[in-house]
């Protein structure tokens, strides 16, 4: 006979399930972003929520406003605020405070823009960290966020995408808007991409970002 669980034994949620099920009950804390986000369109959006103990749970969203939307996302669960900021600033990243409304609009504007070209947010956003955000409804003030570069989508490989993923993204852009209707930058090059039929040879699948490995 299998043992039954004690009715008095407390049950604990994993950090992932806590974020999915409980995090919206926590008050919002400070929100941050890299100060040059409007010019580079690459955003590190950090949102915190406050525990009664004084600790915070935080989620980071790596956002590409030029094309790919939420490229990566991760969290730190229920730790002191100073420890949280030390973790995110370990690579000398600078942050400035922003309102939650601006953080929310940046994230969802990037997702909507990316979806126009067939790109989905990182799987951990879909599975976990979207539940950390407030509902995307009329209660959040709408702030216009500029996406794209000179009115066109622009793919920038910052050095983390493999050649396979790079080819698949470019192929998807050609399918969705045509080869003359997007721009991109490759690592180590200041030149916009020019057509190369060999570069476009792929199976049509967009591999996951190398940062996930």
C-alpha positions as CSV (number, residue, x, y, z in Angstrom):
1,X,0.0,0.0,0.0
2,X,1.3,3.4,-0.9
3,X,1.8,5.9,1.8
4,X,-0.6,8.8,1.8
5,X,0.6,12.3,2.2
6,X,0.2,13.9,5.6
7,X,-2.6,16.4,5.5
8,X,-0.5,18.7,7.7
9,X,2.6,18.6,5.5
10,X,3.1,21.9,3.8
11,X,3.4,21.9,0.0
12,X,5.9,24.1,-1.7
13,X,5.9,25.4,-5.2
14,X,9.0,25.4,-7.3
15,X,10.2,28.9,-8.3
16,X,8.9,28.4,-11.8
17,X,5.4,27.4,-10.6
18,X,5.4,30.2,-8.0
19,X,6.0,32.7,-10.9
20,X,3.3,31.1,-12.9
21,X,0.7,30.9,-10.2
22,X,1.5,33.5,-7.5
23,X,3.8,36.2,-8.6
24,X,1.1,38.6,-9.8
25,X,0.0,38.7,-6.1
26,X,3.3,40.4,-5.2
27,X,3.5,44.2,-5.4
28,X,5.6,45.5,-8.2
29,X,9.0,46.9,-7.2
30,X,11.5,48.9,-9.2
31,X,11.9,48.4,-13.0
32,X,15.1,49.1,-14.9
33,X,16.5,49.2,-18.4
34,X,19.9,49.9,-20.1
35,X,20.2,53.7,-20.7
36,X,20.9,53.5,-24.4
37,X,17.9,51.3,-25.3
38,X,16.2,53.8,-27.6
39,X,19.2,54.2,-29.9
40,X,20.4,50.6,-30.0
41,X,16.9,49.0,-29.8
42,X,18.4,46.2,-27.7
43,X,16.9,46.3,-24.3
44,X,17.6,44.6,-21.0
45,X,14.3,45.0,-19.2
46,X,14.4,44.1,-15.5
47,X,11.2,43.9,-13.4
48,X,11.1,43.2,-9.7
49,X,8.3,42.2,-7.3
50,X,8.4,42.5,-3.5
51,X,8.1,39.8,-0.9
52,X,6.9,40.5,2.6
53,X,10.3,39.5,3.9
54,X,12.0,42.3,2.0
55,X,13.4,40.0,-0.7
56,X,12.5,40.4,-4.3
57,X,11.8,38.1,-7.2
58,X,13.0,39.5,-10.5
59,X,12.6,38.7,-14.2
60,X,15.0,39.8,-16.9
61,X,13.7,40.2,-20.5
62,X,16.3,40.6,-23.3
63,X,14.3,42.4,-26.0
64,X,15.2,43.2,-29.6
65,X,12.9,46.0,-30.9
66,X,14.4,45.8,-34.4
67,X,13.1,42.3,-35.1
68,X,13.1,39.3,-32.8
69,X,11.1,40.5,-29.8
70,X,11.9,38.7,-26.5
71,X,15.1,36.8,-27.4
72,X,15.8,35.5,-23.9
73,X,14.5,35.7,-20.4
74,X,15.4,34.4,-16.9
75,X,14.7,35.1,-13.3
76,X,16.1,35.2,-9.8
77,X,13.8,34.0,-7.0
78,X,13.2,35.5,-3.6
79,X,16.6,36.9,-2.7
80,X,17.8,40.3,-1.3
81,X,17.5,43.3,-3.6
82,X,21.3,44.0,-3.4
83,X,22.1,40.5,-4.3
84,X,19.6,40.7,-7.2
85,X,21.2,43.8,-8.6
86,X,24.8,42.5,-8.1
87,X,23.8,39.5,-10.2
88,X,22.4,41.5,-13.1
89,X,25.3,44.1,-13.0
90,X,28.1,41.5,-12.9
91,X,29.1,42.3,-16.4
92,X,29.2,46.1,-15.7
93,X,25.7,46.5,-17.1
94,X,24.3,49.9,-16.2
95,X,20.6,50.4,-15.5
96,X,18.2,53.3,-15.2
97,X,14.8,53.2,-13.5
98,X,11.7,53.2,-15.6
99,X,8.0,52.9,-14.9
100,X,6.4,49.5,-15.0
101,X,4.1,50.8,-17.8
102,X,7.1,51.6,-20.0
103,X,8.7,48.2,-19.3
104,X,5.4,46.4,-20.1
105,X,5.0,48.4,-23.4
106,X,8.5,47.7,-24.6
107,X,8.1,43.9,-24.0
108,X,4.7,43.6,-25.7
109,X,5.5,46.0,-28.5
110,X,8.5,43.9,-29.4
111,X,6.5,40.7,-29.4
112,X,3.8,42.1,-31.6
113,X,6.4,43.5,-34.0
114,X,8.2,40.2,-34.2
115,X,5.0,38.3,-34.8
116,X,4.5,40.2,-38.0
117,X,7.5,38.5,-39.5
118,X,6.9,35.0,-38.0
119,X,9.1,35.2,-34.9
120,X,7.9,34.0,-31.5
121,X,9.2,35.0,-28.1
122,X,11.6,32.8,-26.2
123,X,10.1,29.6,-24.9
124,X,10.8,30.6,-21.3
125,X,8.7,33.7,-21.8
126,X,5.8,31.7,-23.0
127,X,6.2,29.1,-20.3
128,X,7.3,31.1,-17.3
129,X,8.1,34.8,-17.3
130,X,5.0,36.2,-19.1
131,X,3.1,35.2,-15.9
132,X,5.3,37.7,-14.0
133,X,3.9,40.6,-16.0
134,X,0.5,42.3,-15.4
135,X,-2.2,41.3,-17.8
136,X,-1.8,43.0,-21.2
137,X,-5.0,45.0,-21.2
138,X,-6.4,48.5,-21.1
139,X,-5.4,49.0,-17.5
140,X,-1.8,49.4,-18.6
141,X,-1.4,52.9,-20.2
142,X,-0.4,52.6,-23.9
143,X,3.0,54.0,-24.7
144,X,4.1,54.1,-28.4
145,X,7.3,52.2,-28.8
146,X,9.3,52.5,-32.1
147,X,10.2,49.2,-33.6
148,X,12.4,48.4,-36.6
149,X,15.0,50.5,-38.3
150,X,13.9,53.2,-40.8
151,X,10.6,51.6,-41.1
152,X,11.9,48.1,-41.9
153,X,12.8,45.1,-39.8
154,X,16.5,44.7,-39.1
155,X,18.2,41.6,-37.9
156,X,21.4,42.1,-35.9
157,X,23.6,39.1,-35.0
158,X,25.3,40.4,-31.9
159,X,27.6,37.4,-32.0
160,X,25.5,34.8,-30.1
161,X,23.6,33.4,-33.1
162,X,25.1,30.4,-34.8
163,X,25.5,30.4,-38.7
164,X,22.6,28.0,-38.8
165,X,20.3,30.3,-36.9
166,X,21.5,33.3,-38.8
167,X,20.7,31.7,-42.1
168,X,17.2,30.6,-40.9
169,X,16.3,34.1,-39.7
170,X,17.4,35.7,-42.9
171,X,15.4,33.1,-44.9
172,X,12.3,33.8,-42.8
173,X,12.7,37.5,-43.4
174,X,12.9,36.9,-47.2
175,X,9.8,34.8,-47.1
176,X,7.8,37.3,-45.0
177,X,8.8,40.7,-46.5
178,X,11.0,40.0,-49.5
179,X,14.8,40.4,-49.8
180,X,14.7,44.2,-50.5
181,X,12.5,45.0,-47.5
182,X,14.8,44.3,-44.5
183,X,18.2,45.2,-43.3
184,X,20.7,43.4,-41.1
185,X,24.2,43.5,-39.6
186,X,26.6,40.5,-39.3
187,X,29.3,40.2,-36.6
188,X,32.4,42.1,-37.5
189,X,30.8,43.9,-40.5
190,X,29.6,47.4,-40.9
191,X,27.9,46.6,-44.2
192,X,24.3,45.7,-44.7
193,X,23.6,42.2,-45.9
194,X,23.6,41.5,-49.6
195,X,22.0,38.5,-51.2
196,X,24.0,35.3,-51.2
197,X,22.1,32.3,-52.5
198,X,24.4,29.8,-50.7
199,X,23.7,31.6,-47.4
200,X,20.0,31.0,-47.8
201,X,20.2,27.2,-48.1
202,X,18.4,25.8,-45.1
203,X,15.5,23.7,-44.1
204,X,13.2,26.6,-43.2
205,X,13.4,25.9,-39.4
206,X,14.5,28.7,-37.1
207,X,16.9,27.1,-34.5
208,X,16.8,28.3,-30.9
209,X,19.2,31.0,-30.0
210,X,22.7,29.9,-29.0
211,X,22.2,31.6,-25.6
212,X,19.8,28.9,-24.6
213,X,22.4,26.1,-24.8
